[in-house]
Amino acid sequence: MKKLKDEKELIRKALEIGQAYVEKRGAAKFEPGDSVNDRLLYIYRLLVHDRLLQPLPEEQVSQKSIRHRLAIWASKQQTSS
């Protein structure tokens, strides 16, 4: 897995877009005390469930792979907006 040029910024963008999507869909409401890792995992699982992201094989699901997959998703969201 090759690291993206601005992956850190894309992860922040994915978190922002993903949280808005989750709340707009009415699936959850994130609390200020929720960890970033938990939020990213929830966003990833919801996007996979809604078929907006292709799932990783379950044995490859990790924080690093989820962050990478969501960064790619966020970069595509920026170009389609």
Residue, then its C-alpha position, 0 to 999 in steps of 0.5 A: m500500500k503506497k502512502l498518498k502524498d497528502e494522506k493526513e489531510l485527506i484523512r481529516k477530510a474523510l472524517e469531516i465528510g464521513q461524519a456529515y454523511v453518518e449524521k445526515r443518514g441518521a445512522a449515529k451521532f458522534e460524541p466529542g469523547d469518541s476516538v478518531n479511530d472509532r469514528l473512522l471504523y464506523i464510517y468505513r463500515l457504514l460506507v461498505h454497508d451502503r456500497l459506497l466503498q469496496p470492502l477490504p478482506e476481513e483479515q486485512v482490516s486494520q487502522k492503517s488500511i481503513r485510513h488509507r481506504l478512506a483517504i482515497w475515498a475523500s480524494k474522490q469526493q473532492t473531485s466529484s464535488 
